[in-house]
């Protein structure tokens, strides 16, 4: 097993809200760059991924309230 597997194993089963928001921002930035480069399909794919992480962060926030 390489170091990546050990690092992944030590993470909690539920990603933190901040980590989800970081991924959201990464995908948004990637989508914007692809859009500027004229890659509409790639940009749309990244926007969809960004939306997934945004919704996951919102769901995590709701779960933390309970």
CHARMM internal coordinates of N, CA and C (Angstrom, degrees):
IC EDIT
DIST 1 N 1 CA 1.4395
DIST 1 CA 1 C 1.5303
ANGL 1 N 1 CA 1 C 108.97
DIST 1 C 2 N 1.3183
ANGL 1 CA 1 C 2 N 116.67
DIHE 1 N 1 CA 1 C 2 N 134.90
DIST 2 N 2 CA 1.4658
ANGL 1 C 2 N 2 CA 118.57
DIHE 1 CA 1 C 2 N 2 CA 178.54
DIST 2 CA 2 C 1.5220
ANGL 2 N 2 CA 2 C 110.48
DIHE 1 C 2 N 2 CA 2 C -88.57
DIST 2 C 3 N 1.3283
ANGL 2 CA 2 C 3 N 115.86
DIHE 2 N 2 CA 2 C 3 N 177.12
DIST 3 N 3 CA 1.4677
ANGL 2 C 3 N 3 CA 120.78
DIHE 2 CA 2 C 3 N 3 CA -176.38
DIST 3 CA 3 C 1.5148
ANGL 3 N 3 CA 3 C 112.46
DIHE 2 C 3 N 3 CA 3 C -62.32
DIST 3 C 4 N 1.3367
ANGL 3 CA 3 C 4 N 117.67
DIHE 3 N 3 CA 3 C 4 N -30.30
DIST 4 N 4 CA 1.4657
ANGL 3 C 4 N 4 CA 120.82
DIHE 3 CA 3 C 4 N 4 CA -179.97
DIST 4 CA 4 C 1.5255
ANGL 4 N 4 CA 4 C 110.51
DIHE 3 C 4 N 4 CA 4 C -59.80
DIST 4 C 5 N 1.3302
ANGL 4 CA 4 C 5 N 116.42
DIHE 4 N 4 CA 4 C 5 N -42.15
DIST 5 N 5 CA 1.4621
ANGL 4 C 5 N 5 CA 119.41
DIHE 4 CA 4 C 5 N 5 CA -179.61
DIST 5 CA 5 C 1.5227
ANGL 5 N 5 CA 5 C 111.86
DIHE 4 C 5 N 5 CA 5 C -64.94
DIST 5 C 6 N 1.3243
ANGL 5 CA 5 C 6 N 116.84
DIHE 5 N 5 CA 5 C 6 N -38.62
DIST 6 N 6 CA 1.4595
ANGL 5 C 6 N 6 CA 119.49
DIHE 5 CA 5 C 6 N 6 CA 178.95
DIST 6 CA 6 C 1.5250
ANGL 6 N 6 CA 6 C 110.69
DIHE 5 C 6 N 6 CA 6 C -67.20
DIST 6 C 7 N 1.3114
ANGL 6 CA 6 C 7 N 117.26
DIHE 6 N 6 CA 6 C 7 N -42.06
DIST 7 N 7 CA 1.4664
ANGL 6 C 7 N 7 CA 120.57
DIHE 6 CA 6 C 7 N 7 CA 179.69
DIST 7 CA 7 C 1.5247
ANGL 7 N 7 CA 7 C 109.91
DIHE 6 C 7 N 7 CA 7 C -63.40
DIST 7 C 8 N 1.3335
ANGL 7 CA 7 C 8 N 116.54
DIHE 7 N 7 CA 7 C 8 N -41.34
DIST 8 N 8 CA 1.4587
ANGL 7 C 8 N 8 CA 120.42
DIHE 7 CA 7 C 8 N 8 CA -179.25
DIST 8 CA 8 C 1.5277
ANGL 8 N 8 CA 8 C 110.87
DIHE 7 C 8 N 8 CA 8 C -67.09
DIST 8 C 9 N 1.3037
ANGL 8 CA 8 C 9 N 116.87
DIHE 8 N 8 CA 8 C 9 N -37.81
DIST 9 N 9 CA 1.4610
ANGL 8 C 9 N 9 CA 120.80
DIHE 8 CA 8 C 9 N 9 CA -177.93
DIST 9 CA 9 C 1.5259
ANGL 9 N 9 CA 9 C 111.16
DIHE 8 C 9 N 9 CA 9 C -66.81
DIST 9 C 10 N 1.3209
ANGL 9 CA 9 C 10 N 118.19
DIHE 9 N 9 CA 9 C 10 N -30.83
DIST 10 N 10 CA 1.4594
ANGL 9 C 10 N 10 CA 121.04
DIHE 9 CA 9 C 10 N 10 CA -177.60
DIST 10 CA 10 C 1.5173
ANGL 10 N 10 CA 10 C 113.20
DIHE 9 C 10 N 10 CA 10 C -80.20
DIST 10 C 11 N 1.2963
ANGL 10 CA 10 C 11 N 118.61
DIHE 10 N 10 CA 10 C 11 N -10.72
DIST 11 N 11 CA 1.4631
ANGL 10 C 11 N 11 CA 121.11
DIHE 10 CA 10 C 11 N 11 CA 178.18
DIST 11 CA 11 C 1.5202
ANGL 11 N 11 CA 11 C 109.82
DIHE 10 C 11 N 11 CA 11 C -74.01
DIST 11 C 12 N 1.3194
ANGL 11 CA 11 C 12 N 114.95
DIHE 11 N 11 CA 11 C 12 N 155.02
DIST 12 N 12 CA 1.4577
ANGL 11 C 12 N 12 CA 118.28
DIHE 11 CA 11 C 12 N 12 CA 177.87
DIST 12 CA 12 C 1.5258
ANGL 12 N 12 CA 12 C 109.76
DIHE 11 C 12 N 12 CA 12 C -69.78
DIST 12 C 13 N 1.3194
ANGL 12 CA 12 C 13 N 115.53
DIHE 12 N 12 CA 12 C 13 N 159.34
DIST 13 N 13 CA 1.4608
ANGL 12 C 13 N 13 CA 120.26
DIHE 12 CA 12 C 13 N 13 CA -178.29
DIST 13 CA 13 C 1.5206
ANGL 13 N 13 CA 13 C 111.30
DIHE 12 C 13 N 13 CA 13 C -65.68
DIST 13 C 14 N 1.3256
ANGL 13 CA 13 C 14 N 117.23
DIHE 13 N 13 CA 13 C 14 N -32.05
DIST 14 N 14 CA 1.4552
ANGL 13 C 14 N 14 CA 121.89
DIHE 13 CA 13 C 14 N 14 CA 179.41
DIST 14 CA 14 C 1.5233
ANGL 14 N 14 CA 14 C 108.47
DIHE 13 C 14 N 14 CA 14 C -106.11
DIST 14 C 15 N 1.3380
ANGL 14 CA 14 C 15 N 116.42
DIHE 14 N 14 CA 14 C 15 N 121.65
DIST 15 N 15 CA 1.4666
ANGL 14 C 15 N 15 CA 117.86
DIHE 14 CA 14 C 15 N 15 CA -179.72
DIST 15 CA 15 C 1.5249
ANGL 15 N 15 CA 15 C 111.17
DIHE 14 C 15 N 15 CA 15 C -64.58
DIST 15 C 16 N 1.3140
ANGL 15 CA 15 C 16 N 115.53
DIHE 15 N 15 CA 15 C 16 N 146.09
DIST 16 N 16 CA 1.4595
ANGL 15 C 16 N 16 CA 119.08
DIHE 15 CA 15 C 16 N 16 CA 179.13
DIST 16 CA 16 C 1.5241
ANGL 16 N 16 CA 16 C 110.02
DIHE 15 C 16 N 16 CA 16 C -68.77
DIST 16 C 17 N 1.3033
ANGL 16 CA 16 C 17 N 115.05
DIHE 16 N 16 CA 16 C 17 N 155.53
DIST 17 N 17 CA 1.4633
ANGL 16 C 17 N 17 CA 120.44
DIHE 16 CA 16 C 17 N 17 CA 179.48
DIST 17 CA 17 C 1.5235
ANGL 17 N 17 CA 17 C 109.95
DIHE 16 C 17 N 17 CA 17 C -60.82
DIST 17 C 18 N 1.3374
ANGL 17 CA 17 C 18 N 117.02
DIHE 17 N 17 CA 17 C 18 N -39.71
DIST 18 N 18 CA 1.4626
ANGL 17 C 18 N 18 CA 120.31
DIHE 17 CA 17 C 18 N 18 CA -179.24
DIST 18 CA 18 C 1.5259
ANGL 18 N 18 CA 18 C 110.90
DIHE 17 C 18 N 18 CA 18 C -64.15
DIST 18 C 19 N 1.3176
ANGL 18 CA 18 C 19 N 117.30
DIHE 18 N 18 CA 18 C 19 N -39.90
DIST 19 N 19 CA 1.4649
ANGL 18 C 19 N 19 CA 120.56
DIHE 18 CA 18 C 19 N 19 CA 179.08
DIST 19 CA 19 C 1.5294
ANGL 19 N 19 CA 19 C 110.17
DIHE 18 C 19 N 19 CA 19 C -65.20
DIST 19 C 20 N 1.3190
ANGL 19 CA 19 C 20 N 116.94
DIHE 19 N 19 CA 19 C 20 N -38.33
DIST 20 N 20 CA 1.4631
ANGL 19 C 20 N 20 CA 120.67
DIHE 19 CA 19 C 20 N 20 CA 177.24
DIST 20 CA 20 C 1.5275
ANGL 20 N 20 CA 20 C 111.01
DIHE 19 C 20 N 20 CA 20 C -65.33
DIST 20 C 21 N 1.3259
ANGL 20 CA 20 C 21 N 116.66
DIHE 20 N 20 CA 20 C 21 N -41.58
DIST 21 N 21 CA 1.4633
ANGL 20 C 21 N 21 CA 120.07
DIHE 20 CA 20 C 21 N 21 CA 178.34
DIST 21 CA 21 C 1.5314
ANGL 21 N 21 CA 21 C 111.57
DIHE 20 C 21 N 21 CA 21 C -67.19
DIST 21 C 22 N 1.3246
ANGL 21 CA 21 C 22 N 116.63
DIHE 21 N 21 CA 21 C 22 N -34.16
DIST 22 N 22 CA 1.4716
ANGL 21 C 22 N 22 CA 119.87
DIHE 21 CA 21 C 22 N 22 CA 175.87
DIST 22 CA 22 C 1.5248
ANGL 22 N 22 CA 22 C 110.94
DIHE 21 C 22 N 22 CA 22 C -63.14
DIST 22 C 23 N 1.3303
ANGL 22 CA 22 C 23 N 116.17
DIHE 22 N 22 CA 22 C 23 N -43.41
DIST 23 N 23 CA 1.4617
ANGL 22 C 23 N 23 CA 119.66
DIHE 22 CA 22 C 23 N 23 CA 177.63
DIST 23 CA 23 C 1.5162
ANGL 23 N 23 CA 23 C 111.23
DIHE 22 C 23 N 23 CA 23 C -64.23
DIST 23 C 24 N 1.3470
ANGL 23 CA 23 C 24 N 117.03
DIHE 23 N 23 CA 23 C 24 N -38.68
DIST 24 N 24 CA 1.4551
ANGL 23 C 24 N 24 CA 122.72
DIHE 23 CA 23 C 24 N 24 CA 176.20
DIST 24 CA 24 C 1.5274
ANGL 24 N 24 CA 24 C 110.28
DIHE 23 C 24 N 24 CA 24 C -56.47
DIST 24 C 25 N 1.3219
ANGL 24 CA 24 C 25 N 116.12
DIHE 24 N 24 CA 24 C 25 N -48.93
DIST 25 N 25 CA 1.4644
ANGL 24 C 25 N 25 CA 120.87
DIHE 24 CA 24 C 25 N 25 CA -179.88
DIST 25 CA 25 C 1.5217
ANGL 25 N 25 CA 25 C 111.98
DIHE 24 C 25 N 25 CA 25 C -64.08
DIST 25 C 26 N 1.3275
ANGL 25 CA 25 C 26 N 117.00
DIHE 25 N 25 CA 25 C 26 N -38.62
DIST 26 N 26 CA 1.4643
ANGL 25 C 26 N 26 CA 120.89
DIHE 25 CA 25 C 26 N 26 CA 178.46
DIST 26 CA 26 C 1.5271
ANGL 26 N 26 CA 26 C 110.75
DIHE 25 C 26 N 26 CA 26 C -61.84
DIST 26 C 27 N 1.3203
ANGL 26 CA 26 C 27 N 116.48
DIHE 26 N 26 CA 26 C 27 N -44.97
DIST 27 N 27 CA 1.4607
ANGL 26 C 27 N 27 CA 119.59
DIHE 26 CA 26 C 27 N 27 CA -179.61
DIST 27 CA 27 C 1.5286
ANGL 27 N 27 CA 27 C 111.61
DIHE 26 C 27 N 27 CA 27 C -69.00
DIST 27 C 28 N 1.3249
ANGL 27 CA 27 C 28 N 117.34
DIHE 27 N 27 CA 27 C 28 N -35.73
DIST 28 N 28 CA 1.4624
ANGL 27 C 28 N 28 CA 119.59
DIHE 27 CA 27 C 28 N 28 CA 176.62
DIST 28 CA 28 C 1.5269
ANGL 28 N 28 CA 28 C 110.89
DIHE 27 C 28 N 28 CA 28 C -62.71
DIST 28 C 29 N 1.3229
ANGL 28 CA 28 C 29 N 115.78
DIHE 28 N 28 CA 28 C 29 N -45.05
DIST 29 N 29 CA 1.4567
ANGL 28 C 29 N 29 CA 120.33
DIHE 28 CA 28 C 29 N 29 CA 179.91
DIST 29 CA 29 C 1.5320
ANGL 29 N 29 CA 29 C 110.51
DIHE 28 C 29 N 29 CA 29 C -62.93
DIST 29 C 30 N 1.3101
ANGL 29 CA 29 C 30 N 116.49
DIHE 29 N 29 CA 29 C 30 N -43.61
DIST 30 N 30 CA 1.4583
ANGL 29 C 30 N 30 CA 120.68
DIHE 29 CA 29 C 30 N 30 CA 178.91
DIST 30 CA 30 C 1.5271
ANGL 30 N 30 CA 30 C 110.84
DIHE 29 C 30 N 30 CA 30 C -62.66
DIST 30 C 31 N 1.3215
ANGL 30 CA 30 C 31 N 116.80
DIHE 30 N 30 CA 30 C 31 N -40.95
DIST 31 N 31 CA 1.4614
ANGL 30 C 31 N 31 CA 121.21
DIHE 30 CA 30 C 31 N 31 CA 179.54
DIST 31 CA 31 C 1.5261
ANGL 31 N 31 CA 31 C 110.77
DIHE 30 C 31 N 31 CA 31 C -63.52
DIST 31 C 32 N 1.3185
ANGL 31 CA 31 C 32 N 116.37
DIHE 31 N 31 CA 31 C 32 N -42.15
DIST 32 N 32 CA 1.4588
ANGL 31 C 32 N 32 CA 119.75
DIHE 31 CA 31 C 32 N 32 CA 179.44
DIST 32 CA 32 C 1.5223
ANGL 32 N 32 CA 32 C 111.53
DIHE 31 C 32 N 32 CA 32 C -63.68
DIST 32 C 33 N 1.3324
ANGL 32 CA 32 C 33 N 116.82
DIHE 32 N 32 CA 32 C 33 N -41.46
DIST 33 N 33 CA 1.4607
ANGL 32 C 33 N 33 CA 120.43
DIHE 32 CA 32 C 33 N 33 CA 178.40
DIST 33 CA 33 C 1.5265
ANGL 33 N 33 CA 33 C 111.44
DIHE 32 C 33 N 33 CA 33 C -64.21
DIST 33 C 34 N 1.3171
ANGL 33 CA 33 C 34 N 115.95
DIHE 33 N 33 CA 33 C 34 N -42.56
DIST 34 N 34 CA 1.4596
ANGL 33 C 34 N 34 CA 119.72
DIHE 33 CA 33 C 34 N 34 CA 179.01
DIST 34 CA 34 C 1.5207
ANGL 34 N 34 CA 34 C 111.11
DIHE 33 C 34 N 34 CA 34 C -65.95
DIST 34 C 35 N 1.3219
ANGL 34 CA 34 C 35 N 116.35
DIHE 34 N 34 CA 34 C 35 N -38.26
DIST 35 N 35 CA 1.4531
ANGL 34 C 35 N 35 CA 120.46
DIHE 34 CA 34 C 35 N 35 CA 178.56
DIST 35 CA 35 C 1.5361
ANGL 35 N 35 CA 35 C 110.57
DIHE 34 C 35 N 35 CA 35 C -63.08
DIST 35 C 36 N 1.3196
ANGL 35 CA 35 C 36 N 116.39
DIHE 35 N 35 CA 35 C 36 N -44.03
DIST 36 N 36 CA 1.4624
ANGL 35 C 36 N 36 CA 120.89
DIHE 35 CA 35 C 36 N 36 CA 178.30
DIST 36 CA 36 C 1.5244
ANGL 36 N 36 CA 36 C 111.98
DIHE 35 C 36 N 36 CA 36 C -64.07
DIST 36 C 37 N 1.3301
ANGL 36 CA 36 C 37 N 116.33
DIHE 36 N 36 CA 36 C 37 N -30.33
DIST 37 N 37 CA 1.4596
ANGL 36 C 37 N 37 CA 121.21
DIHE 36 CA 36 C 37 N 37 CA 179.73
DIST 37 CA 37 C 1.5259
ANGL 37 N 37 CA 37 C 111.91
DIHE 36 C 37 N 37 CA 37 C -82.79
DIST 37 C 38 N 1.3386
ANGL 37 CA 37 C 38 N 116.74
DIHE 37 N 37 CA 37 C 38 N -4.65
DIST 38 N 38 CA 1.4631
ANGL 37 C 38 N 38 CA 120.44
DIHE 37 CA 37 C 38 N 38 CA 178.86
DIST 38 CA 38 C 1.5113
ANGL 38 N 38 CA 38 C 114.71
DIHE 37 C 38 N 38 CA 38 C 90.41
DIST 38 C 39 N 1.3162
ANGL 38 CA 38 C 39 N 117.48
DIHE 38 N 38 CA 38 C 39 N 8.60
DIST 39 N 39 CA 1.4749
ANGL 38 C 39 N 39 CA 121.44
DIHE 38 CA 38 C 39 N 39 CA -180.00
DIST 39 CA 39 C 1.5261
ANGL 39 N 39 CA 39 C 108.25
DIHE 38 C 39 N 39 CA 39 C -92.24
DIST 39 C 40 N 1.3296
ANGL 39 CA 39 C 40 N 116.42
DIHE 39 N 39 CA 39 C 40 N 82.36
DIST 40 N 40 CA 1.4688
ANGL 39 C 40 N 40 CA 120.87
DIHE 39 CA 39 C 40 N 40 CA -176.51
DIST 40 CA 40 C 1.5128
ANGL 40 N 40 CA 40 C 112.48
DIHE 39 C 40 N 40 CA 40 C -65.70
DIST 40 C 41 N 1.3199
ANGL 40 CA 40 C 41 N 117.12
DIHE 40 N 40 CA 40 C 41 N -39.17
DIST 41 N 41 CA 1.4730
ANGL 40 C 41 N 41 CA 120.43
DIHE 40 CA 40 C 41 N 41 CA -178.24
DIST 41 CA 41 C 1.5312
ANGL 41 N 41 CA 41 C 110.28
DIHE 40 C 41 N 41 CA 41 C -68.24
DIST 41 C 42 N 1.3242
ANGL 41 CA 41 C 42 N 116.30
DIHE 41 N 41 CA 41 C 42 N -45.28
DIST 42 N 42 CA 1.4671
ANGL 41 C 42 N 42 CA 120.12
DIHE 41 CA 41 C 42 N 42 CA 177.63
DIST 42 CA 42 C 1.5174
ANGL 42 N 42 CA 42 C 111.83
DIHE 41 C 42 N 42 CA 42 C -62.47
DIST 42 C 43 N 1.3390
ANGL 42 CA 42 C 43 N 116.01
DIHE 42 N 42 CA 42 C 43 N -39.81
DIST 43 N 43 CA 1.4623
ANGL 42 C 43 N 43 CA 120.31
DIHE 42 CA 42 C 43 N 43 CA 178.49
DIST 43 CA 43 C 1.5220
ANGL 43 N 43 CA 43 C 110.58
DIHE 42 C 43 N 43 CA 43 C -63.85
DIST 43 C 44 N 1.3124
ANGL 43 CA 43 C 44 N 117.38
DIHE 43 N 43 CA 43 C 44 N -44.56
DIST 44 N 44 CA 1.4664
ANGL 43 C 44 N 44 CA 120.67
DIHE 43 CA 43 C 44 N 44 CA 179.85
DIST 44 CA 44 C 1.5281
ANGL 44 N 44 CA 44 C 110.51
DIHE 43 C 44 N 44 CA 44 C -62.24
DIST 44 C 45 N 1.3170
ANGL 44 CA 44 C 45 N 117.03
DIHE 44 N 44 CA 44 C 45 N -39.99
DIST 45 N 45 CA 1.4615
ANGL 44 C 45 N 45 CA 120.99
DIHE 44 CA 44 C 45 N 45 CA 177.57
DIST 45 CA 45 C 1.5286
ANGL 45 N 45 CA 45 C 110.31
DIHE 44 C 45 N 45 CA 45 C -60.32
DIST 45 C 46 N 1.3260
ANGL 45 CA 45 C 46 N 116.46
DIHE 45 N 45 CA 45 C 46 N -45.69
DIST 46 N 46 CA 1.4557
ANGL 45 C 46 N 46 CA 119.55
DIHE 45 CA 45 C 46 N 46 CA -179.94
DIST 46 CA 46 C 1.5294
ANGL 46 N 46 CA 46 C 111.76
DIHE 45 C 46 N 46 CA 46 C -67.90
DIST 46 C 47 N 1.3327
ANGL 46 CA 46 C 47 N 117.45
DIHE 46 N 46 CA 46 C 47 N -36.57
DIST 47 N 47 CA 1.4643
ANGL 46 C 47 N 47 CA 119.68
DIHE 46 CA 46 C 47 N 47 CA 175.79
DIST 47 CA 47 C 1.5277
ANGL 47 N 47 CA 47 C 111.11
DIHE 46 C 47 N 47 CA 47 C -62.17
DIST 47 C 48 N 1.3233
ANGL 47 CA 47 C 48 N 117.11
DIHE 47 N 47 CA 47 C 48 N -38.15
DIST 48 N 48 CA 1.4648
ANGL 47 C 48 N 48 CA 120.50
DIHE 47 CA 47 C 48 N 48 CA 178.04
DIST 48 CA 48 C 1.5230
ANGL 48 N 48 CA 48 C 110.98
DIHE 47 C 48 N 48 CA 48 C -66.63
DIST 48 C 49 N 1.3346
ANGL 48 CA 48 C 49 N 116.26
DIHE 48 N 48 CA 48 C 49 N -40.32
DIST 49 N 49 CA 1.4612
ANGL 48 C 49 N 49 CA 119.11
DIHE 48 CA 48 C 49 N 49 CA 176.18
DIST 49 CA 49 C 1.5265
ANGL 49 N 49 CA 49 C 110.31
DIHE 48 C 49 N 49 CA 49 C -64.31
DIST 49 C 50 N 1.3229
ANGL 49 CA 49 C 50 N 117.02
DIHE 49 N 49 CA 49 C 50 N -41.99
DIST 50 N 50 CA 1.4649
ANGL 49 C 50 N 50 CA 120.86
DIHE 49 CA 49 C 50 N 50 CA 178.60
DIST 50 CA 50 C 1.5250
ANGL 50 N 50 CA 50 C 110.21
DIHE 49 C 50 N 50 CA 50 C -58.90
DIST 50 C 51 N 1.3203
ANGL 50 CA 50 C 51 N 116.22
DIHE 50 N 50 CA 50 C 51 N -43.94
DIST 51 N 51 CA 1.4670
ANGL 50 C 51 N 51 CA 120.10
DIHE 50 CA 50 C 51 N 51 CA 179.55
DIST 51 CA 51 C 1.5312
ANGL 51 N 51 CA 51 C 110.67
DIHE 50 C 51 N 51 CA 51 C -60.98
DIST 51 C 52 N 1.3179
ANGL 51 CA 51 C 52 N 117.15
DIHE 51 N 51 CA 51 C 52 N -40.11
DIST 52 N 52 CA 1.4677
ANGL 51 C 52 N 52 CA 121.00
DIHE 51 CA 51 C 52 N 52 CA 178.33
DIST 52 CA 52 C 1.5291
ANGL 52 N 52 CA 52 C 110.70
DIHE 51 C 52 N 52 CA 52 C -58.75
DIST 52 C 53 N 1.3498
ANGL 52 CA 52 C 53 N 116.10
DIHE 52 N 52 CA 52 C 53 N -47.46
DIST 53 N 53 CA 1.4586
ANGL 52 C 53 N 53 CA 118.98
DIHE 52 CA 52 C 53 N 53 CA -178.10
DIST 53 CA 53 C 1.5280
ANGL 53 N 53 CA 53 C 111.49
DIHE 52 C 53 N 53 CA 53 C -69.54
DIST 53 C 54 N 1.3344
ANGL 53 CA 53 C 54 N 117.76
DIHE 53 N 53 CA 53 C 54 N -32.68
DIST 54 N 54 CA 1.4621
ANGL 53 C 54 N 54 CA 121.00
DIHE 53 CA 53 C 54 N 54 CA 176.36
DIST 54 CA 54 C 1.5269
ANGL 54 N 54 CA 54 C 110.20
DIHE 53 C 54 N 54 CA 54 C -64.17
DIST 54 C 55 N 1.3328
ANGL 54 CA 54 C 55 N 116.03
DIHE 54 N 54 CA 54 C 55 N -45.92
DIST 55 N 55 CA 1.4665
ANGL 54 C 55 N 55 CA 120.21
DIHE 54 CA 54 C 55 N 55 CA 179.34
DIST 55 CA 55 C 1.5260
ANGL 55 N 55 CA 55 C 111.04
DIHE 54 C 55 N 55 CA 55 C -65.16
DIST 55 C 56 N 1.3286
ANGL 55 CA 55 C 56 N 116.45
DIHE 55 N 55 CA 55 C 56 N -38.74
DIST 56 N 56 CA 1.4655
ANGL 55 C 56 N 56 CA 120.15
DIHE 55 CA 55 C 56 N 56 CA 178.43
DIST 56 CA 56 C 1.5267
ANGL 56 N 56 CA 56 C 110.98
DIHE 55 C 56 N 56 CA 56 C -63.74
DIST 56 C 57 N 1.3382
ANGL 56 CA 56 C 57 N 116.80
DIHE 56 N 56 CA 56 C 57 N -39.86
DIST 57 N 57 CA 1.4634
ANGL 56 C 57 N 57 CA 120.57
DIHE 56 CA 56 C 57 N 57 CA 178.02
DIST 57 CA 57 C 1.5190
ANGL 57 N 57 CA 57 C 110.49
DIHE 56 C 57 N 57 CA 57 C -65.42
DIST 57 C 58 N 1.3255
ANGL 57 CA 57 C 58 N 117.07
DIHE 57 N 57 CA 57 C 58 N -40.52
DIST 58 N 58 CA 1.4609
ANGL 57 C 58 N 58 CA 120.70
DIHE 57 CA 57 C 58 N 58 CA 178.29
DIST 58 CA 58 C 1.5253
ANGL 58 N 58 CA 58 C 110.45
DIHE 57 C 58 N 58 CA 58 C -64.50
DIST 58 C 59 N 1.3092
ANGL 58 CA 58 C 59 N 116.20
DIHE 58 N 58 CA 58 C 59 N -40.76
DIST 59 N 59 CA 1.4696
ANGL 58 C 59 N 59 CA 120.41
DIHE 58 CA 58 C 59 N 59 CA 178.35
DIST 59 CA 59 C 1.5319
ANGL 59 N 59 CA 59 C 110.48
DIHE 58 C 59 N 59 CA 59 C -64.92
DIST 59 C 60 N 1.3244
ANGL 59 CA 59 C 60 N 116.16
DIHE 59 N 59 CA 59 C 60 N -39.53
DIST 60 N 60 CA 1.4733
ANGL 59 C 60 N 60 CA 120.85
DIHE 59 CA 59 C 60 N 60 CA 177.97
DIST 60 CA 60 C 1.5271
ANGL 60 N 60 CA 60 C 110.25
DIHE 59 C 60 N 60 CA 60 C -63.28
DIST 60 C 61 N 1.3332
ANGL 60 CA 60 C 61 N 116.53
DIHE 60 N 60 CA 60 C 61 N -40.38
DIST 61 N 61 CA 1.4626
ANGL 60 C 61 N 61 CA 120.74
DIHE 60 CA 60 C 61 N 61 CA 178.50
DIST 61 CA 61 C 1.5261
ANGL 61 N 61 CA 61 C 110.31
DIHE 60 C 61 N 61 CA 61 C -61.33
DIST 61 C 62 N 1.3363
ANGL 61 CA 61 C 62 N 116.40
DIHE 61 N 61 CA 61 C 62 N -44.13
DIST 62 N 62 CA 1.4629
ANGL 61 C 62 N 62 CA 120.48
DIHE 61 CA 61 C 62 N 62 CA 178.32
DIST 62 CA 62 C 1.5206
ANGL 62 N 62 CA 62 C 111.19
DIHE 61 C 62 N 62 CA 62 C -62.74
DIST 62 C 63 N 1.3344
ANGL 62 CA 62 C 63 N 116.95
DIHE 62 N 62 CA 62 C 63 N -39.20
DIST 63 N 63 CA 1.4694
ANGL 62 C 63 N 63 CA 120.77
DIHE 62 CA 62 C 63 N 63 CA -179.60
DIST 63 CA 63 C 1.5166
ANGL 63 N 63 CA 63 C 110.71
DIHE 62 C 63 N 63 CA 63 C -67.31
DIST 63 C 64 N 1.3288
ANGL 63 CA 63 C 64 N 117.01
DIHE 63 N 63 CA 63 C 64 N -33.37
DIST 64 N 64 CA 1.4698
ANGL 63 C 64 N 64 CA 120.24
DIHE 63 CA 63 C 64 N 64 CA 179.80
DIST 64 CA 64 C 1.5221
ANGL 64 N 64 CA 64 C 111.65
DIHE 63 C 64 N 64 CA 64 C -69.54
DIST 64 C 65 N 1.3322
ANGL 64 CA 64 C 65 N 117.23
DIHE 64 N 64 CA 64 C 65 N -23.76
DIST 65 N 65 CA 1.4741
ANGL 64 C 65 N 65 CA 120.83
DIHE 64 CA 64 C 65 N 65 CA -179.66
DIST 65 CA 65 C 1.5153
ANGL 65 N 65 CA 65 C 111.78
DIHE 64 C 65 N 65 CA 65 C -73.40
DIST 65 C 66 N 1.3355
ANGL 65 CA 65 C 66 N 117.38
DIHE 65 N 65 CA 65 C 66 N -26.63
DIST 66 N 66 CA 1.4793
ANGL 65 C 66 N 66 CA 120.48
DIHE 65 CA 65 C 66 N 66 CA -175.34
DIST 66 CA 66 C 1.4979
ANGL 66 N 66 CA 66 C 112.58
DIHE 65 C 66 N 66 CA 66 C -74.65
END
COOR INIT
IC SEED 1 N 1 CA 1 C
IC BUILD
